[in-house]
Amino acid sequence: MHFPRLIFAAFSALAFAVPAAAQTGPAIDCPLRDQPYSSQSPLIDLMLKPEATTVIERDAPGLIADIWSAAKSVTVPSFGSIVTLRHAAESNALSDDVWARIDRDLARLPVTPGDKKARCARYDEDATPLATPARHPAMLVFEKMTGFLDAPSVAAAHAALFAIAQRKGWSIVATDRAGAITPANLRQFDVVVWNNVSGDALTVGQRRIFRSYIEHGGGFVGVHGSGGDPSYFWDWYVDTLIGARFIGHPMAPQFQEARVVVTDPASPIVRDLAPGWTMTDEWYSFRPNPRASGAHVLLALDETTYSPRSGEKDLRMGKDHPIAWTRCIGDGRSFFSAIGHRPEGYSEPHYVRVLEAGIEWAAGAGASRCRQGREVAQRD
């Protein structure tokens, strides 16, 4: 079997973005560093600037007090990095005029060098060399969190990924440092698995490197929380690499038993699991349906077997509720599964099989591959 080694002129040309020598100090090219303040800013950035909270309190008295405390934390990982002010305050029925006044007054605040430093403090860019994989496929597990950290599910997924690699004879390396996203490191790995990554994790330069890695033949696997943030600040990641935006999950109860349905029994990733199985998890809903942008849907939820609501919010997607799918991004391969909040899920035999086969496909070792945005047979 041939495994891609990902050495491309276009990808290698990006090597300048992260120098080979280790850097010191905080990140300096973080996303949104220079953006004016607004109600669509990450809430953490507003909470880090006293003048911003003063404006909000003046224009909408009591609004900040009504926001749940976890979202107002300025210590990462923090919910404040994955919600905007508008999202955090969505239960407050503020008029359009009030929001316009808040945005106008926030935009007048200067973005000082100190503000930029505070915004960038949750990123890292020290170039981190990784051990050279001894075998292929080679899997890099990425585990940097700036948003929601669910330690038990992250640990359970981590253990499951290492168990899969050991059973299959694959190489595997894990890191929680975004500084590891360099061309020299990525060209050694066939697939990068984002293990429940929540919150914006990559600097502008790291984003550019990772996107090029994918588009020129790299593999991506997103596990559960890696596609479950309420707000995203990297459109390419959520709209193209994942292919759908999280809109919520049930809360009463949060964990429900539901029927997982195999939607493509011909796919080698899930054909051994047809017609499906029942398990308990935190079930995500998305908009738009990833199928609309060309995703190859493998698994869906039978909405008649659980209650897809969160309070008054209707989370139904209808008869077609994708929960795991693949996508081709240029010559790169993306596999996303929304299953995996409960640690027990990572020892559930059906789901372990899905993860194993999905990672294998994303690593370029499956029956098909991606070429110029299309899935083709491996031999083509």
Secondary structure by P-SEA (a helix, b strand, c coil): ccccccccccccccccccccccccccccccccccccccccccaaaaaacaaaaaaaaaaccccccccccccccccccccccccccccccccccccaaaaaaaaaaaaaccccaaaaaaaacccccccccccccccccbbbbbbbbccccaaaaaaaaaaaaaaaaaaabbbbbbbcccccccaaaaaaccbbbbcccccccccaaaaaaaaaaaaabbbbbbccccccccccccccccccccccccccccccccbbbbbbbbccccccccccccccccccccccccccccccccccccbbbcccccccccccccccccccccccbbbbcccbbbbbbcccccccccccaaaaaaaaaaaaaaaccccccccccccccccc
